[in-house]
Amino acid sequence: MDEHQHGYIHRKDDYLKRLRRIEGQARGLQRMVEEEKYCIDILTQVSAMTKALHAVSIGLLEEHMGHCVVDAARSSDREAQEKVKEAAEAIARLVRS
């Protein structure tokens, strides 16, 4: 069994709090559409939610680089290369989103 703890574990409660807030923002957006609110007001809230999601993503990426990638680098070159490649692919997905 893999005993590795993910880098974000020490901030898990913070991430869960942020994600619950984002979930609330999504419900608020649904309500705005249901109530036929002004387009620009909805887009403003979409932007805020997107920014919040990006903040979570960046935090998780920093945790991954600081823990998972560093641990892999200590283990072996092959594992380090795999984790760096994985991180680079995640960064590319974030940049495209």
Rosetta blueprint (number, residue, H / E / L):
1 M L
2 D L
3 E L
4 H L
5 Q L
6 H L
7 G H
8 Y H
9 I H
10 H H
11 R H
12 K H
13 D H
14 D H
15 Y H
16 L H
17 K H
18 R H
19 L H
20 R H
21 R H
22 I H
23 E H
24 G H
25 Q H
26 A H
27 R H
28 G H
29 L H
30 Q H
31 R H
32 M H
33 V H
34 E H
35 E L
36 E L
37 K L
38 Y L
39 C H
40 I H
41 D H
42 I H
43 L H
44 T H
45 Q H
46 V H
47 S H
48 A H
49 M H
50 T H
51 K H
52 A H
53 L H
54 H H
55 A H
56 V H
57 S H
58 I H
59 G H
60 L H
61 L H
62 E H
63 E H
64 H H
65 M H
66 G H
67 H H
68 C H
69 V H
70 V H
71 D H
72 A H
73 A H
74 R H
75 S H
76 S L
77 D H
78 R H
79 E H
80 A H
81 Q H
82 E H
83 K H
84 V H
85 K H
86 E H
87 A H
88 A H
89 E H
90 A H
91 I H
92 A H
93 R H
94 L H
95 V H
96 R H
97 S L
